[in-house]
Amino acid sequence: MTKMSFTFDHLLVLLGFCSMWQRTDGQTLGKPMIWGPSEGTVNAFEEFFCKVDEIPEGVSVLYQFIKEDGSKKPIEYASLSGEPGKFTIPVRSDRDGRYICKASGHNNTEVISSYSNSMRFRVIEKIVSAHITLDPPSEEFWVEESVTLQCNVTGGTYVAYHWLLDNVPVQHHYNRSQNQLTIQSLSTSDSGRYTCVASNQFNGTLFSNSSDFKNVNVKEHVSDPKISFKVVKDGEGIFAAVVKCQSDKGTSPITFTLLKNNDTVAEEPDKDLQANFVVPIQLDRNMGLVQCQANDRTRTVSSKPLNITVESVGGAVTMRVDRTVVTNFEVQTVLLRCSVERGTFAEYSWFLNNTRLEKKDSFLNLSDSAVFPVNLVPGTTGLYHCEAANAFDNTTRVLSQKWRINKEVMNRVPLTVVIIVFTCFFVVIVAVTACCLYGVVLRKKKARIYTLKEEFTEMSSIYDDFINEDEDDEVNVAVYEEDMDIVEASRIEDSDEDEDEQSSIADEESDEEKNFLDEETIEGAGTEETELD
């Protein structure tokens, strides 16, 4: 069994060698080369060629034009005299793809086949038409929504797509080889007419086809309305407030609603994002709160409440003069400011020497006052005053005090400034004097404190020395106590010796005195005896 197995294996090896020997003995063709047009149009005829440079002598070559994906039957050409293979094909859309050329022996299986490199052939089909579709299929969109525009073409291959908005290239990024334009977040600038231009080219010639336009209307949500009002007076003397509701953003149609004390008063469609409402009022009475609402069919937004109470002009009118422009320490321009004590809609007028001045651009009306600049030149000097009145009714007027305005008066130092300057100067002098007195007293006090500190320092040093001596004495106290007995004993002995000496001296003195007395007695006795004799 083992011998049979080895015999079979050896047989297989021999058969392989035989086949290799047969292959090596066959003829080999060189690598074929294929050429022809890289593109063609539908319904045209194009020619392709294939040739092998190294052909063995006496060998005829069979050329085959093969589509790589195998979707088409190969086209054959037999070269009997060494000429290149020639293939003429009708161009249709299914001819688009990659092709290779196969060279083999014509009616000769011993010739080894060879293959060329592949080549690309594009079939260009002209665009018949193009049209745009929208997803979602609506032409009305809101801000921040998304939309996809798709350019659908009839016919056409190798198409490039270009998008126009109002005949201007769109600014959004998109892939030109794809037929879609997607806008993720719409804005009002994306509104307009969109056009798709589909194009391809053949031999450097551009073929294009434009679609019909498609409208895209991007609507903006209405913003919170702002509310304001003014007062008017009709011919019968009746006052009314004209309430204005206005939104900065939004797309018509918008409906504005006016509420008064939370009750609906009226509704109006917008005109340029605003609407006006007329509400009868009475002056100097509480007329309540009004509020605007705006609706764009998707949401409703409201303004802040506004009190439409109107207070007529009254009270004192004050005019103030501010020096502003100073050149070389000289006032050149002043600002006159006029304000009234009360009044919702106050209108101010300016007078020079009791003559009303015409309104100019330099007149500045603020919410609570009016400002008028005056250049101090000869033609503008004199007596100025202002007048306040209701803007909607000229029957009530209030005048201010008069001010003489000229260069001399305005450059004169005001009495108030003089008083302030002298007061400040006096305060400075008093402060300096107080500081000096305080410095003298503080210096004496510090000197005394310094002397006391020196004495205290000396006493502290003496006390420290004494403490140190006591510490030394405490160290030697034991020795001192031991010697005290000896000293005391010596003192006692010395005192005893002194007493003995003193007693002996006293005895001697007493003996001397006794002897002396005895002598005196004897002498006295002799004298008496003498006298008796």
Secondary structure, DSSP 8 states (H G I E B T S, - for coil): -HHHHHHHHHHHHHHHHHHHHHHHHSEE----EEE--SEEETT-EEEEEEE-S---TT--EEEEEEETTS-S--EEEEESSS--EEEEEE--GGG-EEEEEEEEETT-TTEE-EE---EEEEEE--EEEEEEEEESS-SEEETT--EEEEEEEEE-SS-EEEEEETTEE-SS---TTSSEEEESS--GGG-EEEEEEEEEEETTEEEEEE---EEEEEE------EEEEEEEE-TTS-EEEEEEEE-SS--S--EEEEEETTEEEEEEE-SSSEEEEEEE--TTS---EEEEEEE-SS-EEE---EE------EEEEEEEEEEEEEETTEEEEEEEEEEEEE-SSEEEEEEETTEE----TT-EE-SS-EEEEEE-SGGG-EEEEEEEEETTEEEEEEE---EEE-HHHHTS--HHHHHHHHHHHHHHHHHHHHHHHHHHHHHHHHHHHHHHHHHHHHHHHHHHHHHHHHHHHHHHHHHHHHHHHHHHHHHHHHHHHHHHHHHHHHHHHHHHHHHHHHHHHHHHHHHHHHHH-
